[in-house]
Amino acid sequence: MKKLSLTALAAPLALWTLPGAAADVDAGKAFAEEHCGECHYAEDWEGESADDIAALLKGVKTGDLKHKSGEPKEMTDTDIANVAAYWATGGE
């Protein structure tokens, strides 16, 4: 019974961490260039971690952080992870 309980708890945890691990840098570059590239460049974020960038983008998405456009951005959690992964590369 204990094995089943631990397995039942471990599976959702593994799935919960999967989206962060599966960030697609190329998709992040494409999204950033299309939606953010007028003002923001990957080089601006060099040295920042993807987690810190993602937290910032989530704040913009929810409206907790003000954005120059004045409107929260339409970004999925996947978009956020991908853009954060791309920007964390510093454009390389």
Buried (B, 14 or more C-beta within 10 A) or exposed (E): EEEEEEEEEEEEEEEEEEEBEEBBBEBBBBBBBEBBEEEBBBEEBEEBEBEBBBEBBBBBBEEEEEBEEEEBBEBEEBBBBBBBBBBBBBEE
